[in-house]
Amino acid sequence: MSELPHAFGEPVLRARMRSVPEDFQVDELPAFEPTGEGEHLLLTVRKRGQNTVHVARRLAQWAGLPEMAVSYAGQKDRHAVTTQRFSVHLPKRIAPDLALLDDADVQVVESTWHNRKLQRGALAGNRFGLVLREVEGDHAAIDARLAQIAARGLPNWFGEQRFGHGGGNIDAALSMFAGRRVRKDQRSMLLSAARSQLFNQVLAARVSRGDWDQPVLGEVWMLDGSRSVFGPEPWSDVLAQRLADFDIHPSGPLWGAGELRSQDEAAALELAAMADETSLALRAGLEQAGLKQERRALRLRPVGLRHEWREADVLWLGFELPPGCYATAVLQELGDVAALQS
């Protein structure tokens, strides 16, 4: 992400993150209240330095069930302290002792019954608490940059997690599109990486132009907090007010088969950003894989963004993000943050 353009000018800090897992804390925000009945045991689990998939496997082993009996709304960072929900399908409503799951790195903080399995994406968002250490930079400039982000929002980048170590998922996706066979779970991951790469290229073009949060002719608008889109339609005072109120956002393509919804200048910009040889191969592969054209908001607004200088070179950041958005997008607009992973 260090190669992406910055929306607010030159970086204002250098820092280190994830010196310990506690420096990166994520709490899943639930999208619903449990029913208290049914045959799905809904567990809220706090984990430290643990991969979501590995915890799901551990829950399956604990329950003596196949892995498919355990589900979760979304994957969380491994090098962090995170809290998230899992559901375990127990038709006889008989669960082993929950205390058998608890250790230094995994604790069950809440359990209840629910009448449906936990679906992917069934969360309202995520609450982040990040600690940056060894911060170098002028405090006033950093404070001002955070105020800019709070007031204007920031580009809604897909984070580096999508692309694998060294961005290797893109090469792997190209190999898959060329005929290499992969597992079903790998296929889904590589398709997402290919889409994310193309979206980031379009967003980078808009950031470089300075209109990532402004309308261009032929714009498609996305409603805040949903996947619903509308337009293109003529620019109006009503749209201008909705844009200023963060009720709508400009959008970019999540590539797939079908007609590109944007038109005129917006469509020309998007296609030009995805016209190189690699992008054309990714586009063709996504279309052949059966994915359909979708859209994603170009703009992201962290909710409740706040910060605290805990020491002269230690900065704490707190904010909430919608599902599918990345905390690294916030750090991208601050500067160079190197991740140390214990």
C-alpha positions in Angstrom: 0.0 0.0 0.0 3.0 2.3 0.3 2.9 2.6 -3.5 -0.7 4.0 -3.6 -1.3 7.7 -3.9 -2.2 9.8 -0.9 -5.4 11.8 -0.8 -4.2 14.5 1.6 -0.6 15.1 0.5 2.7 13.9 1.8 2.8 11.5 4.8 3.0 13.1 8.2 4.4 10.3 10.3 6.5 7.2 10.5 5.7 4.6 13.2 5.7 0.9 14.1 2.6 -1.2 14.7 1.8 -4.6 16.1 4.9 -4.7 18.4 2.6 -6.9 20.5 -0.9 -8.3 19.5 -2.5 -5.9 22.0 -1.5 -3.0 19.8 -4.1 -4.0 17.2 -7.5 -4.7 18.8 -10.6 -5.4 16.8 -14.1 -6.0 18.2 -16.8 -7.3 15.8 -20.0 -5.3 16.0 -23.0 -7.7 15.9 -25.7 -7.3 13.3 -28.5 -9.0 15.3 -29.6 -10.1 18.7 -29.6 -13.9 19.4 -33.0 -15.5 19.7 -32.0 -17.6 22.8 -33.4 -20.7 21.1 -32.6 -23.0 18.2 -29.8 -25.5 17.6 -26.9 -23.2 16.7 -24.6 -22.3 19.7 -23.5 -18.7 19.2 -20.2 -18.1 20.8 -18.4 -14.7 21.2 -14.7 -15.5 21.3 -11.8 -13.3 22.2 -8.6 -14.5 20.6 -4.9 -13.4 20.8 -2.5 -14.1 17.9 -4.9 -16.6 16.4 -6.2 -17.1 12.9 -10.0 -17.2 12.6 -9.9 -20.4 10.5 -7.8 -22.1 13.0 -10.1 -21.2 15.9 -13.1 -22.5 13.8 -11.2 -25.8 13.4 -10.6 -25.9 17.1 -14.3 -25.3 17.8 -15.2 -28.2 15.4 -12.8 -30.5 17.2 -14.1 -29.4 20.6 -17.7 -30.2 19.5 -16.7 -33.4 17.6 -18.2 -32.1 14.4 -16.9 -31.5 10.8 -15.5 -28.1 10.1 -18.6 -27.2 8.0 -20.6 -27.2 11.3 -18.8 -24.1 12.4 -19.3 -20.7 10.8 -18.3 -17.1 11.3 -19.2 -13.7 9.9 -15.8 -12.6 8.8 -12.1 -13.3 9.2 -10.1 -11.2 11.7 -6.4 -10.4 11.8 -4.1 -13.0 13.3 -1.5 -10.6 14.8 -4.0 -8.9 17.0 -6.4 -9.2 19.9 -9.9 -9.7 18.4 -13.4 -10.5 19.5 -15.8 -12.2 17.1 -18.8 -14.5 16.8 -18.8 -18.1 15.8 -21.8 -20.5 15.5 -21.6 -24.2 16.1 -24.5 -26.4 14.8 -25.5 -28.7 17.6 -28.8 -30.4 16.6 -29.2 -32.1 20.0 -28.4 -28.8 21.8 -25.7 -30.7 23.8 -22.4 -28.9 24.1 -19.1 -30.0 25.7 -17.8 -27.9 28.6 -16.9 -24.4 27.3 -14.1 -24.2 29.9 -12.2 -26.8 27.7 -11.8 -24.1 25.1 -10.3 -21.4 27.3 -6.5 -20.9 27.4 -4.1 -17.9 27.3 -5.0 -17.1 23.7 -8.6 -18.1 23.3 -11.5 -17.3 25.7 -15.3 -17.6 25.2 -16.8 -14.4 26.6 -20.4 -15.1 25.8 -22.6 -18.0 24.6 -26.2 -18.4 23.7 -28.5 -20.3 21.4 -29.7 -19.0 18.0 -32.1 -20.4 15.4 -29.8 -19.9 12.4 -26.2 -20.4 11.5 -24.0 -17.4 11.4 -23.8 -16.2 7.8 -20.7 -14.6 6.2 -21.0 -10.8 6.4 -23.5 -10.9 9.3 -21.9 -8.1 11.2 -22.5 -4.4 11.5 -18.9 -3.5 11.3 -15.7 -3.6 13.4 -14.4 -1.4 16.2 -10.6 -0.8 16.1 -8.1 0.3 18.7 -4.6 0.7 17.3 -1.4 1.7 19.1 1.4 3.2 17.0 4.8 3.2 18.6 8.1 5.0 17.9 6.1 7.7 16.1 8.2 10.2 14.2 6.4 13.4 13.0 5.1 16.7 14.1 2.2 16.3 16.5 0.3 19.3 15.1 0.6 18.0 11.6 -0.6 14.5 12.6 -3.5 16.0 14.6 -4.5 18.1 11.6 -4.3 15.1 9.2 -6.6 13.1 11.5 -9.0 16.0 11.6 -9.0 16.0 7.8 -9.8 12.3 7.7 -12.7 12.7 10.2 -14.2 15.6 8.2 -13.7 14.4 4.7 -13.4 10.6 4.9 -10.7 8.7 3.0 -10.2 6.4 0.0 -11.8 3.0 0.6 -8.7 0.9 -0.4 -8.7 -2.9 -0.2 -6.0 -3.7 2.4 -2.8 -5.6 1.7 -4.3 -8.6 3.5 -6.3 -9.3 0.3 -3.1 -9.7 -1.8 -1.1 -12.2 0.2 2.6 -12.1 1.1 4.4 -9.8 -1.4 1.2 -9.5 -3.4 1.5 -13.1 -4.5 -2.2 -13.7 -4.8 -2.3 -11.7 -8.0 0.2 -14.0 -9.7 -1.6 -17.0 -8.3 -4.9 -15.7 -9.7 -3.3 -15.3 -13.1 -2.0 -18.9 -12.9 -5.5 -20.1 -11.9 -7.1 -18.2 -14.8 -4.5 -19.9 -17.1 -5.6 -23.3 -16.0 -3.9 -24.2 -12.7 -6.2 -26.1 -10.5 -6.8 -24.8 -6.9 -8.9 -25.7 -3.9 -12.3 -24.2 -3.6 -11.3 -22.0 -0.7 -8.2 -20.8 -2.6 -10.3 -20.1 -5.6 -12.6 -17.7 -3.7 -9.6 -16.0 -2.2 -7.9 -15.5 -5.5 -11.0 -14.2 -7.2 -11.4 -11.6 -4.4 -7.8 -10.6 -4.8 -8.1 -10.1 -8.5 -11.2 -8.0 -8.1 -9.6 -6.0 -5.3 -6.5 -5.3 -7.4 -8.6 -3.8 -10.2 -10.7 -1.7 -7.8 -7.6 -0.3 -6.2 -6.3 0.7 -9.6 -9.4 2.6 -10.4 -9.4 4.2 -7.0 -5.7 5.2 -7.4 -6.6 6.9 -10.6 -9.4 8.9 -8.9 -7.1 9.8 -6.0 -4.4 11.0 -8.3 -7.0 13.2 -10.0 -8.3 14.5 -6.7 -12.0 13.5 -7.4 -12.2 10.2 -5.4 -14.9 11.9 -3.3 -16.4 14.2 -6.0 -18.7 13.5 -8.9 -17.7 13.0 -12.5 -20.0 12.7 -15.5 -21.6 9.3 -15.6 -21.0 8.5 -11.9 -22.7 5.6 -10.2 -23.6 6.3 -6.5 -23.6 3.9 -3.6 -25.9 4.4 -0.6 -23.9 4.6 2.7 -24.1 1.4 4.7 -25.5 -0.7 1.9 -24.7 -2.3 -1.4 -27.5 -0.4 -3.2 -26.5 1.8 -6.1 -28.2 4.2 -8.4 -27.4 6.4 -11.4 -25.9 7.7 -13.5 -28.2 10.7 -13.2 -27.8 14.5 -13.7 -25.9 16.3 -10.9 -28.2 18.3 -8.7 -28.3 20.3 -5.4 -30.0 17.3 -3.8 -27.1 14.9 -4.8 -24.6 17.5 -3.7 -26.2 17.7 -0.2 -26.4 13.9 0.1 -22.7 13.6 -0.9 -21.8 16.3 1.7 -23.8 14.4 4.4 -22.1 11.1 3.6 -25.4 9.6 2.6 -24.0 8.6 -0.8 -20.5 7.9 -2.2 -18.9 7.7 -5.6 -18.3 4.0 -6.6 -15.9 1.9 -8.5 -16.2 -1.5 -10.2 -15.9 -4.9 -8.7 -15.2 -6.5 -12.0 -17.3 -9.3 -13.5 -19.3 -10.2 -16.6 -21.9 -7.8 -17.8 -22.1 -4.2 -18.8 -20.2 -1.6 -16.8 -22.8 0.5 -15.1 -20.9 3.8 -15.1 -21.0 6.0 -18.3 -19.2 8.8 -20.0 -16.2 10.2 -18.1 -16.5 7.8 -15.2 -16.6 4.7 -17.4 -13.6 6.0 -19.5 -11.6 6.6 -16.3 -12.4 3.1 -15.0 -11.5 1.3 -18.2 -8.3 3.3 -18.7 -7.2 2.3 -15.2 -7.6 -1.4 -16.1 -6.2 -1.4 -19.6 -2.8 -2.8 -19.1 -2.0 -6.4 -20.0 -2.2 -7.8 -16.5 -5.5 -6.1 -15.8 -7.0 -7.3 -19.0 -6.1 -10.9 -18.0 -7.6 -10.4 -14.6 -10.8 -9.0 -16.1 -11.1 -11.9 -18.6 -10.5 -14.4 -15.8 -13.2 -12.9 -13.5 -15.7 -12.9 -16.4 -15.0 -16.5 -17.2 -15.3 -17.5 -13.6 -18.9 -16.3 -13.7 -18.7 -13.2 -11.4 -21.0 -10.4 -12.3 -20.4 -6.6 -12.3 -20.8 -5.1 -8.9 -19.8 -1.8 -7.3 -17.9 -0.6 -4.1 -17.8 2.8 -2.6 -14.7 4.8 -3.4 -15.0 6.8 -0.1 -14.9 5.6 3.5 -15.7 7.5 6.6 -14.3 6.1 9.9 -17.0 6.5 12.6 -16.0 8.1 15.9 -12.4 8.7 14.8 -10.5 9.8 17.9 -6.9 9.7 19.0 -4.8 10.1 22.1 -1.1 10.8 22.6 -0.2 8.3 25.4 3.5 9.2 25.2 5.5 11.6 23.1 6.0 8.8 20.6 3.0 6.6 21.2 -0.3 7.3 19.5 -3.6 5.5 20.1 -6.3 5.6 17.4 -9.9 4.4 17.8 -12.6 4.2 15.2 -15.3 2.0 13.7 -15.5 0.8 10.0 -18.3 -0.9 8.0 -17.9 -4.5 7.0 -15.3 -5.2 4.3 -13.3 -2.0 5.0 -9.7 -2.0 6.3 -8.0 -0.2 9.1 -4.9 0.0 6.9 -6.7 2.5 4.8 -6.6 4.9 7.7 -2.9 4.3 8.3 -2.2 4.8 4.6 -3.3 8.4 4.8 -1.1 9.1 7.9 2.2 7.8 6.5 4.7 4.9 6.8 3.6 2.4 9.4 5.7 -0.7 9.6 4.1 -3.8 11.1 6.1 -5.8 13.6 4.6 -9.2 14.3 5.4 -11.1 17.4 
